[in-house]
Amino acid sequence: MPLVLFRIDERLLHGQVIVGWGMRLRLDYYVVVDDDLADSEWEQDLYSAGLPQGTPALFLTTAETTKRFEEIDRLRGRGALLTRGTREMRALAEAGLLRDQRVNVGGLHAAEGRRRAASYVYLREDEMDDLRAIEECTRGMSARDLPGSREVDMKEFLDAAK
């Protein structure tokens, strides 16, 4: 079975993703695309600590993910691909890997230079540019913190951040 969730969330593996999305979508594995985290075994252990027993997480760089995407998408079970920020997801989208996928924007929280787009999404101008580029290369994108929450169309949350 393929990857079924493509999510941008700076917290990566945490309760909303593991319990909220993971249980609802019956996820069997997680792919975390983060160049820094891919080189830090102790941080990988920390992030993986909250996963249900036997649920694997792959920690890959953007370049590794691009190279191995077809292999990853053919892993047994249902998976989620997570990026910490918009830049990594944009690289995957522009490589043509997400053409038939929808991207979910989750937790991008308040920080200097970011404007509120939703209660759980704050964006800088460069992140808004990344999201526009991602949308052009995918079936679309939206913001939603949990599967049962209202899905907010990208245009709506980008307009809110202006």
C-alpha positions in Angstrom: 0.0 0.0 0.0 1.2 3.5 -0.7 1.9 6.6 1.3 -1.6 8.0 2.2 -0.7 11.1 4.1 1.7 13.9 3.1 1.9 16.4 5.9 3.9 19.5 6.8 4.2 19.8 10.5 7.1 21.3 12.3 6.6 18.9 15.3 6.9 15.9 13.0 6.0 12.8 15.1 3.8 13.8 17.9 0.3 13.1 19.4 -1.8 14.6 16.7 0.1 12.8 14.0 0.5 9.4 15.7 -2.8 9.2 17.5 -5.1 11.5 15.5 -3.9 10.8 11.9 -2.2 7.5 12.5 -5.2 5.7 14.1 -7.8 7.2 11.7 -5.7 6.3 8.6 -4.4 3.0 10.1 -0.8 4.0 9.4 1.8 1.3 9.5 4.9 3.4 9.0 6.2 6.9 8.9 8.7 8.6 6.6 10.3 11.7 8.2 12.0 13.9 5.6 14.4 16.2 7.5 18.0 16.8 6.5 19.3 17.5 10.0 17.3 14.8 11.8 18.4 12.1 9.2 21.9 12.5 10.7 21.0 12.4 14.4 20.4 8.9 15.8 19.6 10.1 19.3 16.9 12.6 18.0 15.5 9.8 15.8 15.1 7.7 18.9 13.4 10.6 20.7 10.9 11.1 17.9 10.3 7.4 17.6 9.6 6.9 21.3 5.9 7.8 20.9 5.2 5.4 18.1 3.2 2.3 18.8 5.4 -0.8 19.3 6.5 -2.3 16.0 5.7 0.9 14.0 8.8 1.9 12.0 9.9 5.4 11.1 12.4 6.1 8.4 14.4 9.3 8.8 15.7 10.5 5.4 17.2 13.6 3.8 15.3 15.3 1.0 17.8 13.9 -1.5 17.5 10.3 -0.2 13.7 10.6 -0.3 13.8 11.8 -3.9 16.1 9.0 -4.9 14.2 6.3 -3.0 10.6 7.6 -3.4 9.2 4.7 -5.5 10.7 2.1 -3.1 9.3 4.0 -0.1 5.8 4.3 -1.7 5.8 0.5 -2.3 6.5 -0.4 1.4 4.1 -2.9 2.9 1.2 -1.2 4.6 0.0 2.4 4.7 2.4 5.2 5.4 2.7 8.9 6.1 5.4 11.3 4.8 6.1 14.2 7.1 8.3 17.3 6.6 9.2 19.8 9.2 8.8 22.7 6.8 7.5 23.8 3.5 10.9 23.8 1.7 11.3 20.0 1.9 7.8 19.3 0.7 8.3 21.8 -2.1 11.5 20.0 -3.2 9.6 16.7 -3.4 6.7 18.2 -5.2 8.9 19.9 -7.8 10.7 16.6 -8.3 7.4 15.3 -9.6 6.9 12.9 -6.7 3.6 14.3 -5.4 1.7 14.8 -8.7 -1.3 12.7 -7.7 -1.3 13.6 -4.0 -2.9 16.1 -1.7 -0.7 17.8 0.9 -1.9 18.5 4.4 -0.5 21.5 6.3 -0.6 21.0 10.0 1.3 22.7 12.8 3.4 25.6 11.7 3.3 27.8 14.8 3.7 31.4 15.6 7.2 32.8 15.2 8.9 36.0 14.3 8.0 37.0 10.8 5.0 34.6 10.5 1.4 35.7 10.1 -1.6 33.8 11.3 -3.4 31.8 8.6 -5.3 29.5 11.0 -5.0 28.8 14.7 -2.4 26.2 14.0 -0.7 27.6 10.9 1.4 30.7 10.8 3.4 31.6 7.7 6.2 33.7 6.4 6.2 35.0 2.9 8.7 32.4 1.6 6.6 29.7 3.1 3.5 31.0 1.3 5.5 31.0 -1.9 6.5 27.3 -1.2 2.9 26.4 -0.6 1.8 28.0 -3.9 4.5 26.0 -5.7 3.5 22.8 -4.0 -0.1 23.3 -5.0 1.0 23.7 -8.7 2.7 20.3 -8.6 0.1 18.3 -6.7 -3.6 17.6 -6.6 -3.9 20.4 -4.1 -3.4 21.2 -0.5 -5.3 22.2 2.6 -4.8 22.9 6.3 -6.3 20.6 8.8 -4.9 19.8 12.3 -6.9 16.6 12.8 -8.8 14.3 10.4 -12.2 15.2 12.0 -11.5 18.9 11.8 -12.7 21.2 9.1 -10.5 21.1 6.0 -9.4 24.7 5.1 -8.6 25.2 1.4 -5.2 26.6 0.7 -6.5 29.8 -0.9 -8.6 30.5 2.2 -5.6 30.1 4.6 -3.2 32.0 2.4 -5.7 34.8 2.1 -6.0 34.8 5.9 -2.2 35.2 6.3 -2.1 38.4 4.1 
